[in-house]
Amino acid sequence: MNDMTGRVCVVTGANTGIGKATALGLARMGATVVMICRNRARGEAAQTEVQRVASAPVDLFRADLSSQAEVRQVADDIRARYAHIHVLIHNAGLQLPQRALSVDGIEMTLAVNHGAPFLLTYCLLDALKSGAPSRIVVISSLVHRWGSIDFDDLHLERGYTMDRAYFRSKLCNVLFTRELARRLSGSGVTANSLEPGLVKTDFARVYTGMQGWFVHMCGCVCLLKRLSRARRRRCILRPRLRLPGSQAHTSQNVVPSSRRRLRVMMPWRGVCGMSVCICAIIAVLRYVDPCPGLPYRARRPLPAECRPK
């Protein structure tokens, strides 16, 4: 197991899902883990759990990453306590069924998924350079391939959908990481975007109907969690992984994000492969959903207000 003793690792969104699993893994390796969470109660519960397996301090900072003022404040608080940072992991993210604006007037998905990593990296960059060799890891997604950016409608005032906002934010993550890596070349700080694959967390709880059923079925494939854990560990710890940000880290290798192929990160054999294939076909029905927003389990019988006229 890799020894991370003496290394300071900052993880955003560390109270649940991928962020919590990452914090636990780093703590077991001896790293000093710095957790940034929005909900203090849930953050303290996660901190207690991480501290049980840690041999070094585990710090918790509360911040609402949709607010630029709070991002700057938490960065100041971290810098006041740690002069050197060795790993910065941008994991926090969200997706919203309804359009919302942050306190700064920015579309909420863009503010949290892209604006917060951008600003937090800028505020902690000196500490990262002081801790070189150091690394910045941005959790992106394969769906960045389907994202697009309309600079005339950055806040999605026209035609907002949850998927459109989320896909765009993940594209921003990849583009940001590419340019960041170029600018940091030779500084001792590397930047990589990470595609975590299909992971069973509560992040997709906002999906309903056929989409929700499909996401739930994918989450039942427990093998995916083990693949994702190994992928994150390689991206964070692998000493020779000093690549330009145009490269995206996947389960087996590193490939240019601009030439990635659509792949599901799991072995296509046995019952698991068959079930996911079936789920993927059924998921196409989301485009002809007769009653969007209604939970799948409630579709028998179909409510009168959702029946075709």
Number of C-alpha atoms within 10 A of each C-alpha: 5 11 12 17 15 11 20 26 25 22 26 26 25 30 28 18 16 25 22 22 16 22 32 22 19 27 25 22 19 20 25 25 28 25 25 27 26 18 14 15 12 14 22 18 11 20 23 13 15 27 18 12 15 21 15 18 15 20 17 21 18 20 22 16 28 26 20 20 14 15 22 18 16 20 19 15 12 20 16 9 9 12 14 21 26 23 27 25 25 28 23 25 23 18 24 15 14 9 17 16 14 16 13 12 12 18 20 25 26 26 25 23 28 25 22 24 28 19 16 21 19 13 18 19 18 15 18 26 19 16 19 17 15 23 25 26 22 27 24 28 21 23 17 20 18 13 17 15 15 9 8 8 10 14 20 19 11 8 9 14 14 16 15 17 26 23 23 23 29 29 22 22 26 28 16 20 28 21 14 21 23 15 15 16 14 9 14 15 23 27 30 30 30 28 23 23 21 21 23 20 13 12 14 16 11 14 20 19 19 25 24 21 18 22 20 18 15 19 18 14 17 13 16 20 19 10 19 19 18 14 20 23 14 17 24 21 15 11 9 8 16 16 17 21 26 23 22 27 25 23 19 11 9 15 14 13 20 11 11 14 11 9 8 12 16 16 10 13 9 8 9 16 14 12 15 19 13 11 19 15 10 14 17 13 12 16 10 8 15 14 18 15 15 18 15 16 12 10 13 7 8 12 11 8 8 13 10 7 5
